[in-house]
Structures are given as structure tokens and as C-alpha cells.
Amino acid sequence: MFAYVFGTRLSPATETGGGTTVSRVEVWLTAPVGDQRPQARALLRRAVAEVLGVSAAAVLVGREPGGRPWAAAPGGSRARPAPAVHVSVSHTRGLTAVAVSTGGEVGVDVEAVRGLPALGIARRWFSDGEVRWIEEHAPAARPRALLWVWTHKEALGKVTGNGLSRGGLLRPVPLPASGVPDRGAEHPVLRETAPGAGLTSAAPAVPAGHLLCVAGGSGTGGLPVSVRRVDG
């Protein structure tokens, strides 16, 4: 079932005496075949089922009125409620990503690296500082730099539930001083995007030709991110 794993593998979800689940963030990746949407839904069920230790067939999934996906675990009681889980889904050419968190809101965005008019897009949508950061890259590396910024803004927008609207395009994101890494982090950890922002992000290692950002809300700072590639 599992082809390979990036990052830190977390132990299966367990319940404490108070009925809570160990805080964790997992991102599952798969190379889609055919229609990505039903495959993404199936992958979401599989991921939630393993994180919560339940049957995939019992996991309920749907969408909020604004389009954000949700998943629910079966069972629970007043004394021991079903564990809370937060989810996010993204897909691009050649890759589908599902993020599952028991530590707070989560957002994920994945993009295929491709030729783009990076400076034109950046000047239209991003802050002056982000434009300058992209300009500092060699021309061939600018599309990747643009997508670094874009995936962070998309993932953070999914955490807030506002997407890229309501100032989402101008929300500051972390910009590596040495430029876009050739490869994402092997042991990613969610870090604050800015002091007091209440938002976190990480850029894990993913298959070549792609960029991925996973973001979190309040309470997710310091959580390690487990990223795994699974067969379809």
C-alpha cells in the first residue's frame, strides 16, 4: 500500500484518559489516474480512518457551504466524544494531496512546477517585498519562487476559510533568505508565519516537479508533519 514516506512518521492516533487524540498532522499524496475528485475523496477517507483508528467505510465526508471539506468520525459519547479532525484537499497535474490534523485547522496546497510569467503574476497580486524576492531568483527559477509564495497563500487561505479573498493574497508568508530550496524539508515542522499571526506553515519534501505547503491554525505551532506517498 505504501510506496515511501517523507518526514517524521507519527505513531497511530491514541486516546488519553480524557478522550482526546494525540495532536498530529499528516499529508497523504497519490499520483491520480483519471478523475482526481473521486480519488481525492477516497484518499481523504483512508487518511482520516488511519489517523483516528476507525474503518474507512464509516468515515463521513462532505463540504461546508463555502466549499471547505470536512470529515467526521463515527461514534463518541458525552463522556468520550469522537476525536475532532480537520482536513484539507488539493490536487494538481500528477499529484493529489490530503491533509489531516487533530491539532487544529489545516490547509494544504500542491502545485506542479511549470513555465509561468512569474514577475507579471507577482506584480499583479503580491506585495512589493514578495515581488523583489522573486526577482532575486534567476529567470529560470522564478516560476518555482512564484509557486512557493502561491502555495503558502493558498494553504493559509484554506486554514482561515477565506481562500485568497479578504486580503488573502496580501497575507505575508515566510520567504527563505537563500531562495527557494531545491527540495522541501525532510522533517517538516509547522512554524509561525509571522509573530502573533496565529498561523503556521511548512514546506515538506515532495516528488520532483512539485511544491507543497501545509499550513495550520492556532495551536499547531511546533507540530511535526508526516508526509507519505500512497498507491492509488
Secondary structure, 3 states (H helix, E strand, C coil): CEEEEEECCCCCCCECCCCCECCCEEEEEECCCCCHHHHHHHHHHHHHHHHHCCCHHHCEEEECCCCCEEEECCCCCCCCCCCCCEEEEEEECCEEEEEEECCCCEEEEEEECCCCCHHHHHHHHCCHHHHHHHHCCCHHHHHHHHHHHHHHHHHHHHHHCCCCCCCHHHCCCCCCCCCCCCCCECCCECEECCCCCCCEEECECCCCCEEEEEEECCCCCCCEEEEEEECC
